[in-house]
Amino acid sequence: MGCVQIGAIVAAFYSRRASFSVLTHHPRARRYPFVATIEVTDTQSEAKIQERTSDLSLYGCRVETRKPFPTGAKVRIRIAHRSANFVAVGRVSYTTEGGMGIAFTQVEPNDHIILEKWVEELRDQ
């Protein structure tokens, strides 16, 4: 698929102001060290944790926690950083003793703009 076609697809998403889905099982983009407060809610049990992120990419993040949700759990997240809040739906892609990886599966256009800004700032550091 050419750049023009991809650009047209992205423009169509933004022009409709609809949310879009991102499915991934492994990092598809470089992850950057990123520490911010994150609230993660398991959509099935409504269990909620408030922790810190340790890294971020355009497709997901890592959450430092002693009590990760199970792999495959669908979650809602809210990351607060500086004066902005990023909200998304995701899935727990992996768990470790010290945390879990979350792949973003649904991001609203306005939140995607916030995410892109943060990642661009991280690239420039």
C-alpha positions in Angstrom: 0.0 0.0 0.0 1.5 3.3 -1.0 2.0 6.4 1.1 -0.8 8.2 -0.7 -3.3 5.4 0.1 -2.3 5.3 3.7 -2.6 9.1 3.9 -6.1 8.9 2.5 -7.1 6.2 5.0 -5.8 8.3 7.9 -7.5 11.4 6.6 -10.8 9.5 6.3 -10.6 8.5 9.9 -9.9 12.0 11.1 -12.5 13.6 8.8 -15.2 11.4 10.2 -13.9 12.0 13.8 -14.6 8.3 14.4 -12.5 6.1 16.6 -10.2 3.6 15.1 -8.8 0.2 16.1 -5.2 -0.8 16.5 -4.5 -4.5 16.9 -1.0 -5.7 17.9 0.6 -8.6 19.7 4.1 -7.1 19.9 5.6 -3.6 19.8 5.3 -2.2 16.3 7.0 1.1 17.1 9.9 2.2 19.2 9.0 2.5 22.9 10.4 5.5 24.8 11.0 5.8 28.5 8.0 7.7 29.8 6.9 8.0 33.4 3.4 9.3 34.0 0.4 8.4 36.2 -1.9 5.8 34.6 -5.3 4.6 35.7 -6.1 1.1 34.4 -9.6 -0.4 34.7 -10.4 -4.0 33.8 -13.6 -3.7 31.7 -15.0 -7.0 32.9 -14.5 -6.8 36.6 -14.3 -3.0 36.8 -11.2 -3.5 39.1 -9.1 -0.3 38.9 -5.4 0.4 39.7 -3.5 3.6 39.6 0.2 3.2 38.9 3.0 4.6 36.7 4.0 4.0 33.1 7.6 3.1 32.3 7.5 3.4 28.6 5.2 4.6 25.7 4.8 4.1 22.0 2.2 5.0 19.4 0.7 1.5 20.0 1.0 0.8 23.7 2.7 1.3 27.0 4.2 -0.6 29.9 2.7 -0.2 33.4 4.7 -0.8 36.5 2.5 -2.8 39.0 2.8 -5.6 41.5 -0.8 -6.7 40.6 -1.0 -6.9 36.8 -4.3 -7.8 35.1 -4.2 -11.2 33.3 -2.9 -11.4 29.7 -5.8 -10.7 27.3 -7.8 -8.6 29.7 -9.6 -5.7 28.0 -8.8 -2.4 29.8 -9.6 1.2 29.8 -6.7 3.5 30.5 -6.2 7.1 31.3 -2.7 8.6 31.3 -2.2 12.0 33.0 0.9 13.9 31.9 1.6 17.5 32.3 -1.7 19.2 31.5 -3.2 16.6 29.2 -5.1 13.3 29.7 -4.9 10.5 27.1 -7.7 7.9 27.2 -7.9 4.6 25.3 -9.1 1.1 25.3 -6.5 -1.7 25.2 -5.6 -5.3 25.9 -3.0 -6.6 28.3 -0.5 -8.1 25.9 1.9 -9.6 28.5 2.5 -9.7 32.2 5.7 -9.9 34.2 6.5 -10.0 37.9 6.8 -6.2 37.9 4.2 -5.1 35.4 2.2 -5.5 32.3 2.2 -4.4 28.7 -0.9 -2.8 27.2 -1.6 -2.6 23.5 -3.9 0.2 22.5 -6.9 -1.2 20.6 -9.1 1.9 20.3 -8.0 5.5 20.4 -10.3 8.5 19.7 -8.8 11.0 17.2 -8.3 13.8 19.8 -6.5 11.3 22.1 -4.4 10.1 19.2 -3.2 13.7 18.7 -2.1 13.9 22.4 -0.3 10.6 22.1 1.5 11.7 18.9 2.6 14.9 20.6 4.0 13.1 23.6 5.9 10.6 21.4 7.3 13.4 19.2 8.5 15.2 22.4 10.2 11.9 23.5 11.9 11.5 20.1 13.3 14.9 20.4 15.0 14.3 23.8 
